[in-house]
């Protein structure tokens, strides 16, 4: 159910992408295109909400339990194993949940992720003038630690003992960070083991993939895990950062707009990210489904083998037993005939003396 829903969402997002691409032109009716995008967005919500089986929905963000993988998800019973002492234990296959909802999530504090160094006007990369105010440095971020604080140096899972998932002053695995430069937004999902270096590298790649012009901006990463963005244009450009926790993979779908050329450009970057999110979810569910299918076939074959083995121990093979009985009866008859012949021999000898 989850895999099919994720594939349907991917298809609908691809259709929305076509609308967004059409909106890149100047001589189009953006209002009509926006109406079509809204309708498709509502359809995606319907698909996500309906993708449940017996009340369980793996793609709408409602699952909160931890599975055998240590991730948010559910477990599927794989087998019951008996050791040499007769003890029985269960093994599970963990299926990770994927949040494809449009929920915005909880905003994290600026201390967790923010532009730490701004050489000029706050929240603006000043125009290029050869001075020291035409750049900003992203060098302010924190990670949650395993003692309830935010002094860590690497990203930990929410299931790590001691991590306070309610703390908004640091980042953990699954948090989404975003940086907007002008009309271009780059987004990055924090992964397990990420450091400050990995975070700035991920954002740099995200901004490049989103279309940040290399002619207008330069992005450099220093050894101190700082992302320096310099403005090479003759006008100031706004810059901002956000970080959210628990946000749905399609959170930006609710605000997707093609009302202006700038909105359409941002929408194209957003829709590409959402399509990749849906594809990743489809692939993950497909892998889990394949694993469960393989285990199911194995258990079926194992069950047949056990039944055959037990049958050999406790059930008689009627064909073999019947053949043995007939052979024994023949042996008995031959024995009786042999004794009869032996008894007749002395009588024949005595008859010679009469």
TORPAGU-622146 format. One line per 4 residues: number of its first residue (from 1); their letters; for each residue y negated, x negated, z of N, C-alpha, C. Coordinates in pm, whole numbers, plus 50000, padded with zeros to 5 digits. Each point is the difference from the previous one (the first is absolute). Layout:
TORPAGU-622146
NUM> A> Y X Z Y X Z Y X Z | ...
This chain:
TORPAGU-622146
1> XXXX> 50120 49918 50000 49880 50082 50000 49874 49913 50000 | 49999 49900 50087 49882 49912 50008 49982 49920 49872 | 50109 49950 49943 49989 49922 49877 49948 50085 49886 | 50053 50119 49986 49957 50088 49892 49853 50037 50016
5> XXXX> 49957 50025 50123 49860 50034 50025 49909 49882 49966 | 50041 49879 50040 49919 49882 49971 49988 49978 49848 | 50108 50024 49928 49995 49985 49854 49908 50106 49938 | 50003 50121 50054 49912 50105 49949 49854 49966 50029
9> XXXX> 49974 49948 50119 49864 49959 50034 49952 49890 49906 | 50087 49905 49969 49964 49892 49907 49962 50056 49865 | 50077 50097 49954 49972 50062 49870 49865 50071 50001 | 49971 50073 50108 49873 50072 50008 49882 49903 50012
13> XXXX> 50019 49891 50074 49893 49901 50012 49972 49934 49866 | 50105 49978 49924 49982 49942 49866 49920 50095 49911 | 50025 50130 50018 49922 50099 49924 49854 49998 50044 | 49976 49986 50130 49863 49989 50049 49933 49875 49945
17> XXXX> 50075 49891 49989 49944 49877 49945 49947 50023 49859 | 50075 50078 49922 49954 50032 49865 49866 50071 50001 | 49982 50089 50098 49872 50071 50012 49889 49903 50039 | 50031 49909 50093 49901 49903 50046 49959 49906 49887
21> XXXX> 50098 49959 49920 49970 49914 49886 49908 50071 49901 | 50027 50128 49979 49915 50078 49909 49857 50009 50054 | 49987 50000 50132 49868 50013 50061 49917 49872 49989 | 50062 49892 49951 49925 49875 49984 49898 50009 49886
25> XXXX> 50022 50095 49909 49906 50019 49889 49873 50067 50049 | 49892 49980 49927 49871 50059 50038 49985 50143 49952 | 50056 50030 49884 49978 50134 49942 50118 50093 50029 | 50030 50017 50129 50108 50091 50040 49948 50097 50104
29> XXXX> 50070 50111 50012 49964 50100 50101 50070 49963 50130 | 49933 49929 50087 50060 49951 50124 50037 50113 50095 | 49926 50110 49991 50029 50114 50089 50139 50057 49972 | 50031 50016 49872 50132 50054 49964 50111 49902 50037
33> XXXX> 49973 49871 49977 50100 49900 50035 50024 50001 50152 | 49893 50013 50077 50013 50003 50145 50081 50122 50045 | 49981 50112 49934 50076 50122 50031 50149 49977 49977 | 50033 49933 49889 50140 49972 49970 50060 49903 50102
37> XXXX> 49922 49900 50038 50048 49903 50099 50025 50068 50134 | 49910 50090 50039 50016 50072 50127 50126 50084 49999 | 50026 50066 49885 50121 50084 49989 50127 49916 50013 | 50000 49884 49933 50117 49912 50008 50015 49944 50142
41> XXXX> 49889 49971 50065 50003 49951 50137 50061 50104 50094 | 49962 50124 49981 50056 50108 50082 50150 50016 49974 | 50041 49979 49875 50142 50009 49968 50079 49889 50069 | 49941 49881 50005 50065 49889 50070 50018 50035 50147
45> XXXX> 49899 50058 50061 50011 50040 50140 50113 50100 50019 | 50014 50093 49906 50108 50100 50010 50137 49933 49992 | 50012 49902 49911 50127 49929 49986 50034 49924 50128 | 49902 49930 50055 50022 49922 50122 50038 50091 50117
49> XXXX> 49932 50112 50013 50027 50091 50111 50137 50066 49987 | 50045 50021 49875 50126 50071 49978 50122 49908 50001 | 49978 49870 50005 50111 49904 49992 50069 49985 50134 | 50055 50109 50053 50069 49995 50129 50140 50058 49987
53> XXXX> 50088 49950 50083 50137 50051 50005 50035 50025 50145 | 50028 50124 50033 50031 50040 50137 49889 49958 50097 | 49876 50010 49953 49886 49971 50084 49956 49855 50002 | 50076 49909 49935 49966 49858 49998 49928 49965 49871
57> XXXX> 49881 49943 50012 49922 49958 49883 49969 49851 50014 | 50050 49921 49908 49986 49855 50007 49875 49947 49930 | 49918 50088 49941 49887 49948 49923 49865 50060 50041 | 49998 50085 50101 49871 50061 50036 49940 49943 50128
61> XXXX> 50060 49894 50053 49943 49933 50116 50032 50063 50133 | 50093 50095 50006 50031 50068 50126 50110 49931 50079 | 50075 49910 49938 50107 49929 50071 49938 49894 50091 | 50043 49997 50124 49944 49905 50095 50107 49915 50069
65> XXXX> 50126 50032 49978 50108 49926 50065 50025 49866 49931 | 50063 49908 50073 50031 49868 49947 50147 49995 49958 | 50026 49945 49883 50138 49996 49949 50066 49865 50027 | 50117 49981 49944 50077 49877 50023 49932 49878 49942
69> XXXX> 49907 50019 49907 49926 49888 49941 49882 49957 50085 | 49974 50075 50107 49883 49971 50081 49873 50056 49941 | 50013 50090 49903 49886 50060 49933 49995 50150 50031 | 49888 50064 49964 49991 50144 50014 50093 50064 49896
73> XXXX> 50092 50082 50047 50094 50062 49908 50114 50066 50075 | 50111 50024 49930 50116 50067 50058 50125 49917 49974 | 50106 50034 50073 50128 49931 49984 50104 50094 49940 | 50086 49944 49918 50114 50073 49943 50126 49931 50049
77> XXXX> 50093 50078 50057 50124 49942 50053 50079 49935 49887 | 50030 49871 50016 50072 49927 49896 50150 49995 50027 | 50039 49973 50125 50143 49991 50031 50020 49997 50150 | 50125 50025 50041 50044 49984 50138 50100 49885 50001
81> XXXX> 49971 49896 50074 50082 49879 49998 50076 49984 50132 | 50131 49970 49989 50084 49980 50118 50041 49853 50008 | 49977 49937 50115 50037 49860 50014 50143 49988 50052 | 50045 49877 50024 50139 49976 50041 50031 50059 50137
85> XXXX> 49895 50025 50079 50021 50057 50134 49997 50152 49998 | 49974 50057 49884 49996 50145 49990 49863 50061 50021 | 49899 49916 50019 49864 50051 50018 49941 50043 49865 | 49934 50113 50002 49944 50055 49877 49847 49990 50004
89> XXXX> 49941 49950 49891 49854 49991 49989 49957 50055 49865 | 49876 50051 49995 49947 50057 49877 49901 49904 49936 | 50002 49993 49868 49900 49924 49926 49915 50097 49918 | 49874 49963 49983 49905 50089 49934 49937 49932 49878
93> XXXX> 49962 50080 49903 49919 49955 49888 49860 50055 50021 | 49901 49911 50013 49863 50044 50023 49931 50035 49870 | 49936 50114 49996 49921 50043 49885 49854 50003 50045 | 49917 49916 49940 49859 49992 50038 49921 50116 49941
97> XXXX> 49916 50060 50082 49912 50108 49952 49882 49939 49924 | 49949 50074 49904 49883 49958 49922 49895 50111 50005 | 49880 49963 50039 49895 50100 50017 49922 50016 49869 | 50028 50109 49928 49930 50030 49875 49905 50118 50018
101> XXXX> 49956 50018 50123 49907 50110 50026 49858 49958 49965 | 49909 50096 50009 49859 49972 49973 49920 49985 50129 | 50071 49979 50112 49934 49985 50129 49922 49869 50005 | 49879 50006 50051 49914 49883 50004 50037 49897 50104
105> XXXX> 50061 50040 50109 50040 49903 50101 49890 49972 50102 | 50030 49914 50095 49907 49963 50106 49920 49877 49960 | 49869 50010 50010 49914 49885 49968 50009 49897 50112 | 50017 49874 49961 50006 49891 50098 49861 49944 50025
109> XXXX> 49984 49941 50115 49870 49946 50040 49959 49886 49908 | 49869 49982 49986 49948 49893 49914 50047 49864 50047 | 50028 49987 50129 50045 49871 50052 50135 49961 49943 | 50078 50099 49956 50131 49969 49946 49990 49941 49861
113> XXXX> 49898 50041 49925 49990 49956 49862 49858 50026 49952 | 49924 49895 49975 49860 50020 49961 49945 49872 49940 | 49888 50014 49930 49929 49882 49950 49935 49931 50119 | 50047 49879 50029 49950 49931 50117 49875 49917 49975
117> XXXX> 49988 49951 49877 49885 49917 49967 49925 50060 49883 | 49873 50033 50021 49916 50058 49896 49872 49917 49994 | 49982 49929 49890 49889 49907 49992 49864 50063 49979 | 49995 50130 49972 49871 50063 49975 49992 50138 50059
121> XXXX> 49963 50098 49916 49989 50139 50045 50136 50053 50042 | 50004 50070 50112 50126 50055 50050 50061 50094 49897 | 50134 49986 49981 50077 50086 49910 49955 49990 49855 | 49933 49890 49964 49956 49979 49862 50020 49852 49965
125> XXXX> 50055 49976 49880 50002 49864 49949 49870 49985 49920 | 49909 49925 50053 49868 49989 49936 50011 49942 49859 | 49899 50029 49920 49998 49950 49863 49998 49848 49999 | 50048 49944 49891 50006 49854 49988 49860 49942 49980
129> XXXX> 49966 49908 50087 49871 49932 49986 50012 49852 50032 | 50125 49955 50005 50022 49859 50029 49991 49966 50146 | 49983 50102 50085 49986 49975 50143 50131 50015 50074 | 49989 50029 50128 50119 50010 50086 50032 50144 50039
133> XXXX> 49932 50097 49938 50021 50140 50038 50069 50081 49891 | 50050 49931 49897 50061 50074 49889 50153 50003 50011 | 50051 50007 50121 50144 50007 50020 50029 50067 50135 | 50127 50044 50017 50051 50044 50130 50135 49934 50021
137> XXXX> 50039 49989 50126 50131 49944 50032 50078 50101 50083 | 50122 50026 49955 50090 50086 50077 50079 49909 50093 | 49963 49999 50125 50067 49910 50096 50013 50062 50138 | 49998 50132 50007 50012 50069 50129 50115 50099 49995
141> XXXX> 50111 49965 50062 50116 50090 50007 50087 49959 50118 | 50072 50096 50055 50088 49976 50113 50133 50071 49975 | 50103 49954 50068 50133 50061 49991 50046 50041 50140 | 50071 50111 50007 50055 50044 50129 50106 49901 50045
145> XXXX> 50007 49978 50132 50101 49909 50054 50107 50080 50075 | 50095 49929 50060 50111 50067 50069 49974 50019 50149 | 49872 49997 50038 49967 50025 50141 49898 50112 50014 | 49987 50081 49896 49909 50113 50005 49858 49970 49957
149> XXXX> 49973 49876 49962 49866 49961 49958 49988 49977 49852 | 49893 49930 49960 49975 49972 49859 49961 49854 49983 | 50086 49912 50051 49973 49857 49992 50105 49928 49916 | 50079 50075 49925 50107 49939 49921 49948 49927 49877
153> XXXX> 50085 49916 49945 49965 49924 49880 50080 50044 49878 | 50102 50086 50022 50080 50052 49889 50019 50150 50020 | 50030 50068 49890 50019 50145 50006 50139 50033 50053 | 50006 50085 50101 50127 50043 50061 50031 50143 49961
157> XXXX> 50128 50035 50008 50042 50138 49975 49956 50090 50116 | 49990 50126 49972 49965 50095 50106 50110 50011 50104 | 50124 49963 49960 50114 50010 50092 50019 49874 50084 | 49916 49900 49979 50011 49878 50080 49967 50031 50146
161> XXXX> 50088 49963 50094 49973 50028 50142 49864 49944 50043 | 49922 50084 50066 49870 49958 50051 49883 50034 49911 | 50025 50036 49875 49891 50035 49908 49947 50139 50034 | 49870 50010 50019 49935 50128 50030 49948 50059 49870
165> XXXX> 50077 50094 49944 49963 50056 49870 49874 50087 50007 | 49957 50034 50122 49879 50080 50013 49874 49913 50000 | 50018 49869 50013 49885 49909 50002 49943 49986 49860 | 49870 50018 49986 49935 49995 49869 49921 49871 49978
169> XXXX> 50016 49906 50090 49923 49876 49988 50073 49889 49929 | 50118 50030 49944 50077 49898 49929 50089 50063 49894 | 50050 49918 49910 50083 50046 49889 50148 49981 50033 | 50084 50085 49941 50144 49985 50010 50061 50037 49865
173> XXXX> 50130 49985 49989 50069 50028 49875 49979 50146 49958 | 49967 50021 49874 49980 50134 49947 49855 50044 49994 | 49911 49930 50072 49857 50034 49994 49946 49971 49860 | 49906 50083 49957 49938 49978 49870 49858 49948 50019
177> XXXX> 49971 49889 49934 49865 49944 50003 49941 50010 49860 | 49870 50024 49995 49934 50015 49871 49863 49933 50004 | 49963 49941 49889 49869 49937 49988 49937 50048 49870 | 49875 50049 50011 49928 50051 49884 49883 49909 49969
181> XXXX> 49994 49954 49877 49888 49919 49952 49938 50075 49883 | 49882 50054 50022 49938 50084 49897 50080 50127 49983 | 50056 50020 49881 50080 50120 49970 50149 49969 49996 | 50038 49876 50032 50140 49958 49991 50059 49989 50141
185> XXXX> 50115 50062 50018 50067 49999 50130 50139 49937 49987 | 50026 49902 50084 50132 49941 50007 50068 50041 50128 | 50128 50038 49992 50075 50046 50117 50125 49917 50018 | 50033 49977 50128 50116 49918 50032 50071 50060 50121
189> XXXX> 50133 50008 49993 50082 50051 50111 50054 49880 50078 | 49973 49998 50129 50043 49888 50085 50152 49999 50010 | 50059 49882 49979 50144 49983 50003 50041 49918 50121 | 50128 50009 50035 50049 49928 50117 49981 49850 49982
193> XXXX> 49947 49935 50102 49981 49856 49995 49872 49957 49933 | 49921 50095 49949 49872 49964 49937 49910 49927 50099 | 49932 49899 49950 49900 49928 50079 49863 50028 49939 | 49897 49941 50057 49866 50016 49944 49996 49948 49857
197> XXXX> 50071 49890 49974 50004 49944 49865 50061 50098 49901 | 50111 50063 50042 50066 50097 49911 49911 50121 49975 | 49926 50040 50102 49914 50119 49987 49887 49976 49900 | 49931 49885 50012 49890 49975 49907 50052 49975 49858
201> XXXX> 50118 49939 49990 50058 49978 49868 50037 50134 49935 | 50058 50091 50082 50035 50132 49948 49879 50078 49955 | 49892 49993 50075 49878 50071 49961 49936 49940 49876 | 50004 49868 49990 49945 49936 49881 50075 50046 49876
205> XXXX> 50133 50002 50007 50080 50047 49886 49973 50147 49971 | 49985 50080 50107 49976 50143 49982 49866 50025 49930 | 49898 49924 50038 49868 50016 49936 50006 49957 49854 | 50073 49893 49974 50013 49955 49861 50072 50103 49915
209> XXXX> 50111 50055 50055 50077 50100 49926 49920 50129 49982 | 49909 50028 50096 49919 50122 49990 49887 49985 49898 | 49978 49878 49953 49902 49981 49894 49868 49936 50042 | 49997 49931 50115 49876 49933 50039 49969 49889 49899
213> XXXX> 49883 50006 49942 49964 49909 49892 49988 49856 50048 | 50073 49911 49935 49990 49858 50033 49872 49939 49945 | 49935 50071 49907 49871 49953 49949 49888 50028 50099 | 50016 50107 50077 49894 50040 50094 50026 49950 50142
217> XXXX> 50127 49974 50034 50034 49960 50136 50103 49887 49998 | 49992 49915 50097 50103 49899 50022 50064 50026 50136 | 50128 49976 50008 50074 50019 50126 50075 49872 50031 | 49971 49945 50115 50063 49874 50042 50059 50018 50139
221> XXXX> 50117 49937 50021 50065 50002 50131 49997 49860 50057 | 49945 49986 50119 49991 49869 50063 50122 49976 50087 | 50013 49878 50050 50113 49967 50086 49992 50072 50134 | 49884 50055 50032 49983 50071 50127 50031 50148 49985
225> XXXX> 50073 50038 49895 50036 50140 49975 49877 50087 49987 | 49904 49954 49921 49880 50078 49972 49995 50033 49852 | 49969 50125 49970 49981 50040 49861 49849 50006 49975 | 49951 49908 49920 49857 49994 49969 49976 50064 49864
229> XXXX> 49916 50103 49999 49966 50071 49876 49853 49975 49970 | 49974 49939 49886 49863 49968 49961 49954 50090 49886 | 49876 50041 50007 49939 50087 49901 49924 49915 49898 | 50037 50012 49874 49933 49921 49896 49905 50084 49916
233> XXXX> 49977 50125 50043 49911 50087 49924 49859 49993 50058 | 49908 50068 49932 49860 49999 50046 49965 50125 50079 | 50103 50064 50059 49976 50118 50084 50096 49999 50118 | 49954 50048 50113 50085 50007 50117 50113 50101 49980
237> XXXX> 50116 49971 50060 50117 50086 49984 50054 50035 50138 | 50025 50128 50021 50051 50046 50130 50144 49952 50020 | 50033 49969 50125 50136 49959 50034 50039 50069 50130 | 50125 50044 50008 50047 50068 50121 50150 49980 50015
241> XXXX> 50047 50018 50123 50143 49988 50028 50045 50118 50087 | 50125 50039 49983 50059 50105 50082 50144 49963 50031 | 50051 50053 50109 50140 49981 50036 50049 50129 50063 | 50117 50046 49960 50056 50125 50051 50146 49980 50038
245> XXXX> 50045 50082 50093 50140 49995 50046 50062 50138 49985 | 50119 50001 49947 50070 50127 49985 49950 50082 49883 | 49924 49939 49915 49948 50075 49886 50109 50021 49897 | 49996 50115 49933 50097 50027 49895 49975 49911 49880
249> XXXX> 50106 49973 49925 49987 49917 49883 49911 50060 49893 | 49977 50132 50009 49917 50069 49902 49873 50054 50065 | 49954 49931 50104 49882 50048 50073 49878 50009 49911 | 49987 49909 49904 49881 49999 49913 50005 50108 49893
253> XXXX> 50113 50070 49992 50012 50105 49899 49907 50117 50031 | 49977 50025 50129 49914 50112 50039 49856 49980 49958 | 49957 49876 49991 49861 49972 49966 49985 49940 49861 | 50108 50002 49923 49994 49944 49865 49899 50077 49915
257> XXXX> 49903 49927 49946 49892 50067 49926 49969 49924 49871 | 49969 50078 49897 49955 49942 49872 49864 50058 49963 | 49924 50039 50102 49871 50066 49976 49902 49909 49926 | 50007 49870 50027 49912 49904 49933 50084 49887 49943
261> XXXX> 49935 49917 49919 50071 49886 49942 50048 49906 50109 | 49918 49980 50102 50040 49914 50112 50118 50058 50075 | 49998 50133 50023 50112 50065 50067 50128 49987 49918 | 49986 50014 49869 50117 49991 49911 50062 49861 50006
265> XXXX> 49916 49897 50008 50050 49863 50009 50076 49978 50130 | 49945 50050 50109 50067 49989 50130 50130 50080 50001 | 49996 50119 49938 50118 50086 49995 50114 49933 49926 | 49968 49925 49896 50105 49931 49923 50072 49897 50086
269> XXXX> 49922 49927 50081 50061 49903 50091 50085 50070 50105 | 49948 50110 50055 50072 50074 50104 50131 50057 49947 | 49997 50058 49880 50119 50066 49948 50109 49898 49968 | 49961 49880 49958 50099 49894 49975 50071 49964 50130
273> XXXX> 49923 49988 50108 50060 49967 50129 50095 50110 50046 | 49961 50125 49983 50084 50112 50043 50127 50011 49916 | 49990 49973 49872 50119 50002 49914 50099 49894 50047 | 49951 49882 50031 50088 49894 50047 50064 50037 50133
277> XXXX> 49924 50067 50086 50055 50045 50128 50115 50099 49979 | 49980 50094 49908 50104 50100 49971 50123 49934 49936 | 49976 49903 49913 50112 49929 49937 50081 49923 50104 | 49930 49934 50091 50068 49927 50107 50084 50094 50086
281> XXXX> 49947 50119 50028 50075 50098 50079 50124 50046 49925 | 49986 50025 49870 50115 50042 49919 50108 49894 50000 | 49958 49873 49985 50096 49891 49998 50071 49986 50134 | 49925 50014 50109 50059 49988 50134 50102 50111 50025
285> XXXX> 49964 50122 49966 50094 50111 50021 50121 49987 49908 | 49978 49952 49877 50111 49979 49908 50099 49898 50053 | 49948 49892 50060 50087 49898 50058 50080 50056 50117 | 49933 50078 50085 50070 50061 50114 50106 50098 49953
289> XXXX> 49967 50077 49897 50096 50097 49947 50123 49929 49943 | 49976 49889 49927 50112 49926 49943 50088 49941 50110 | 49937 49949 50105 50077 49942 50109 50086 50106 50070 | 49942 50117 50023 50075 50108 50064 50115 50045 49912
293> XXXX> 49977 50006 49868 50105 50041 49906 50115 49899 50000 | 49966 49871 49999 50104 49896 50003 50082 50010 50128 | 49931 50019 50114 50069 50012 50127 50088 50124 50004 | 49950 50108 49942 50078 50124 49997 50130 49982 49921
297> XXXX> 49991 49934 49884 50119 49975 49919 50098 49908 50073 | 49945 49899 50067 50085 49908 50075 50074 50072 50113 | 49927 50083 50074 50061 50074 50110 50109 50094 49948 | 49975 50060 49883 50101 50089 49941 50127 49923 49966
301> XXXX> 49984 49882 49938 50117 49917 49966 50069 49952 50127 | 49919 49963 50100 50058 49954 50127 50079 50111 50067 | 49948 50121 49994 50069 50114 50060 50135 50024 49931 | 50000 49991 49867 50126 50019 49926 50101 49892 50038
305> XXXX> 49952 49876 50014 50090 49890 50036 50057 50020 50140 | 49916 50046 50092 50048 50023 50137 50104 50112 50003 | 49974 50106 49925 50097 50111 49996 50134 49953 49944 | 49994 49917 49895 50124 49949 49940 50074 49910 50098
309> XXXX> 49922 49915 50072 50064 49910 50096 50064 50074 50115 | 49929 50099 50054 50055 50079 50111 50123 50078 49954 | 49993 50051 49877 50114 50073 49947 50124 49914 49989 | 49979 49872 49963 50114 49909 49989 50063 49974 50135
313> XXXX> 49917 50008 50106 50051 49975 50134 50073 50119 50059 | 49952 50120 49973 50054 50117 50072 50072 50101 49912 | 49982 49991 49871 50063 50098 49910 50119 49936 49927 | 50107 50081 49983 50117 49952 49927 49979 50013 49851
317> XXXX> 50053 49898 49925 49999 50008 49854 50128 50072 49961 | 49989 50128 49962 50118 50084 49980 50088 49948 49887 | 49942 49946 49895 50080 49949 49890 50083 49880 50045 | 49932 49909 50075 50071 49881 50048 50107 50039 50101
321> XXXX> 49967 50093 50091 50097 50043 50101 50121 50068 49936 | 49979 50081 49897 50108 50070 49932 50094 49901 49929 | 49940 49898 49937 50081 49899 49932 50086 49923 50099 | 49941 49967 50115 50076 49929 50102 50115 50084 50053
325> XXXX> 49976 50133 50019 50104 50090 50050 50117 50008 49902 | 49967 50010 49872 50107 50008 49900 50081 49870 49996 | 49931 49887 50013 50071 49872 50000 50092 49990 50120 | 49954 50048 50117 50083 49996 50121 50122 50090 49985
329> XXXX> 49981 50117 49940 50113 50092 49980 50105 49939 49908 | 49954 49932 49894 50093 49933 49908 50077 49891 50073 | 49927 49924 50084 50065 49893 50075 50106 50057 50095 | 49969 50115 50064 50097 50063 50090 50125 50044 49924
333> XXXX> 49979 50061 49882 50115 50047 49921 50088 49884 49955 | 49935 49889 49957 50076 49883 49958 50080 49941 50118 | 49939 50003 50119 50069 49948 50117 50125 50082 50033 | 49984 50131 49992 50114 50089 50029 50111 49976 49899
337> XXXX> 49965 49988 49873 50102 49977 49897 50070 49866 50021 | 49924 49899 50042 50060 49869 50024 50101 50008 50114 | 49965 50069 50108 50093 50017 50112 50124 50076 49957 | 49984 50099 49915 50113 50079 49953 50097 49914 49920
341> XXXX> 49947 49914 49916 50086 49912 49919 50073 49901 50091 | 49924 49950 50100 50063 49903 50091 50114 50064 50079 | 49986 50126 50040 50104 50069 50075 50124 50026 49914 | 49984 50015 49873 50112 50029 49910 50084 49874 49971
345> XXXX> 49944 49883 50014 50071 49876 49967 50124 49978 50089 | 49995 50015 50133 50121 49981 50083 50111 50099 49965 | 49968 50119 49965 50102 50099 49964 50076 49957 49878 | 49935 49936 49908 50066 49954 49875 50100 49889 50029
349> XXXX> 49966 49909 50096 50090 49889 50037 50126 50052 50070 | 49981 50096 50094 50114 50059 50071 50097 50071 49906 | 49945 50058 49896 50083 50076 49907 50102 49908 49930 | 49978 49870 49993 50092 49904 49932 50126 49979 50084
353> XX> 49995 50026 50133 50117 49977 50087 50084 50126 50019 | 49965 50107 49941 50079 50121 50015 50119 50000 49906
